[in-house]
């Protein structure tokens, strides 16, 4: 059984930082690309960041470039999202997702193309 479990969310003041983690189990982690998405109330789920199986490249949405960094540790089967200079508009439920894609670094921003999802972790940024 595949499980993705996010942690690290919470309440933070604007300009603050948080580090999200997503621990995977039940899959061969090194064959999956990983993505972070977020969904604010009344809005569609949106892409935040992508990292392929190798971690050789990363890709961020324009809204978080220069502020958020995605990384992974294949030995720990964990993907991270370091979020700095947080803004109130970053408030959302953050989800990690896994897409089976061994041997390729092709960026995928479409949530429909991901195979597995975590339950989400709430991030709230106050003024």
C-alpha positions, -999 to 999 in steps of 0.1 A, spaced: 0 0 0 14 33 -11 14 61 15 25 97 12 24 116 45 30 153 47 42 172 78 55 205 88 26 228 81 13 253 105 7 290 112 35 315 104 37 352 101 43 368 67 81 368 58 85 337 79 96 302 68 84 266 70 98 233 58 73 207 46 82 170 45 66 142 26 75 107 37 67 79 12 62 42 18 50 12 -3 67 23 -35 102 23 -51 108 60 -43 137 64 -67 115 56 -97 90 84 -90 91 120 -97 76 141 -69 55 173 -70 41 197 -45 7 212 -51 -15 235 -31 -52 243 -29 -67 274 -13 -104 276 -3 -126 280 -34 -97 276 -58 -84 248 -79 -54 227 -69 -23 244 -84 12 233 -91 40 245 -68 72 226 -75 86 195 -92 116 173 -88 124 142 -109 135 108 -96 172 118 -97 168 152 -81 191 165 -109 168 194 -117 139 213 -101 111 234 -114 90 259 -96 58 278 -103 64 315 -111 45 325 -80 71 308 -57 103 312 -77 131 325 -55 112 317 -23 105 279 -23 130 251 -29 121 215 -35 146 187 -27 145 150 -20 164 123 -2 160 90 -19 176 71 9 150 84 33 122 83 8 113 118 16 107 150 -4 109 185 11 96 219 4 115 248 20 93 278 20 109 312 27 95 348 26 60 335 30 31 356 20 -6 355 30 -14 344 -5 6 312 1 -21 301 26 -34 267 14 -34 230 20 -2 217 6 -1 182 -10 28 161 -22 22 138 -51 42 110 -68 43 102 -105 59 70 -118 86 82 -143 118 63 -140 148 75 -160 133 108 -171 135 143 -159 105 157 -179 87 183 -158 51 175 -150 28 202 -137 -6 186 -144 -20 171 -112 -41 146 -132 -8 129 -143 3 120 -108 -4 85 -94 -4 90 -57 -13 118 -33 -8 126 4 -36 138 27 -23 174 28 -10 197 54 -24 232 62 -1 262 58 -15 295 71 4 328 67 -8 357 87 -1 394 83 
